[in-house]
């Protein structure tokens, strides 16, 4: 393990954003996903991989992805239902297509 390992930015339990910072030589980034500090104890080391894992699976990230998936499913379901429901405009349009336009006669 190399000394001077950087602590990446993080969001604490209150939702406050903290910028990343460098640790001095022979100190390491230590702590948890929600609180980071520099220390000399390699047993408390928080590797860059562990820090990135915290960012990738934060509750806000998961909530955002879940919301996007639910919204996508709702839109697709609405469109499919609209093509199958007789009271919907898209269904009526599909069942009764307009006749082709005829040229204007003088």
Secondary structure, 3 states (H helix, E strand, C coil): CCCCCCECCEECCCCCEECCECCCCCCEEEECCCCEEEECCHHHECCHHHHHHHHHCCHHHHHHHHHHHHHHHHHHHHHHHHHHCCCCHHHHHHHCCCCCCCCCCC
